[in-house]
Amino acid sequence: MKGLLIAFVAMMLTFSAVSVAEDEIKKMSEIDVSEGVVVLDFMATWCNPCRAQMEELKKVYGQYGDEVRIISVDMDTRESAELLSDYRNEVGATWEFVMDDNGAFNKYSFLPSIPTIVILKDGERVYRHVGLTSSSDLIREIEKVL
């Protein structure tokens, strides 16, 4: 019995270490979006339509998994990485979340409104939608560039 308890504790410690690493919030300047199909979700934790957009992105992620990279980019530079990580966990999102520290919103979107979805193909913008958009619309646009 003692051996099972030790194995369980070791497993939980390993799981905790993996969870912390997976929840790491990076800065936009630290990631590369130059290859493949990337969906950029420009958002903020206080934005109610952005929260609704998360539900649609879950469907897109469920459809494509890692075949299409989804990155939610927090536009509010006053928000902390810890707050963004907590938000990610709260909404049950399993894709990347980053802080916009290098003006990615201005580079890829050009409109000061959130939520905004931008689809990139090998680093080039191929689609932009301002406001809440459905998973079916996103899937249709992704299919065009896969």
N, C-alpha and C positions, 0 to 999 in steps of 0.2 A: 504494500500500500504506500509506504514511504517513497519507493522508487517511482510510482505513478505520480505522486504529488510533485516530486522533483522534476519529472519530465514535463508535467503540466506547467509548472512555474517557468521552466526554461522555454517552453513553447510560447507562453504569454510574453515573456521578455523579448523573444525574437519577433513576435508579431508587433509589439509596441515599437520596436526599432524600425521595422518596415513601414509602419503607419506614419511615423514621424517623417521619414524620408519622402514618402509619397505625398504628404501634405505640404511639403516645402513650397513656399510661394517665391517664385523668381521675379526678376524684373524683366520687362520686355526686351531691354537691351542685351539680356543674357541668352536669348533664345534665337534660333534660326528658323525662319519661315520661308526660305528660298526654294525648298523642294517639296514636291507633292501637292496634294490638295489640303488647304488649311482653311478652316472656318474660324474667323475672328469674331468674337462676340463682345462688342464694346458695351460695358455695363457699369453699374455701381451698386453697392449693397443696399442702399436706401431707396432704390428705384423699383417701384411696384411692377411696372411693365417688364423690367429686366428679370424680376423673379418669375413672372409668367413665361418669359422666354426660356428660362431654364427647363421648364417642363417640355417644351418643344425640342430643345437641344438634347434632352435625354432620349427622345424618340430617334433623333438623328444618330446619336451615339449607339443606340441599340441596333440600328440598321447597319452601320458601317464599322463599329468598333474602332480598332486602330488603323483601319484602311484610310480613314479620313481623320486628320488631326483637328481637334476642336480646342480652341484656346479662348477662355473668357478673360478679357482685359479690363481691369478696374480702372476707370477713368478718374476717379476722385483721389487726387494725390494726397488728400488729408487723411485717408483711411490707411490703417496699418496692415501689414502682412498677416498679423494675428487675427484681426477682424475679418479679413478676406478668407483666411483658412477656416475660421468658424462658420462663415456664411456658406462656403463650399460644402462643408459637412452638413450644415442645416438643410440645405436644399437637395442634398443627396447626389451631387454632381461628382463624376469620377474622371473627368478630363482635367487638363491643365488650367490653372488660374495664375495670372501674372499681374503685376503692377505696371501701369504705363509710365515709365520713367524717361522715355525718349521721344515722345510726341507721335507714337504710332497712330493714334486716332487721327491726327492731322494728316499724316502721310497716306493712310489708306482710306479714310472716310470723307474728309473735307466738309462734313456737316456737324454742327455742335449739338447733336441730339442723341439720346440713348433711349432704348436700346438701338444699336445699329449692328447689323450683321454684314460682314465682308467675307467673300470667298476669294482666296488666292489660289492660283495654279502656278507652281514653280516661282513664287514670289510676286507674280503680277496679279493685280486686282481684276477679276472677271465678273464680279457681281457685288452689288451693294444694295441693302435694304434698310431704310430708316423706319423704326417703329417695330412693334411686335409682328413677327412673321411665323407662319405655320411650319411644322415639320415637313408637311407634304410639299410646300413651295421650296424649302431648302433642299429636300431630297431631289426634286426635279432639277434644280440648278446644279447640284453636285453631280448628278448623272451626266449632265452635258460636258463636264470636264474630266470625268474619270476615264 
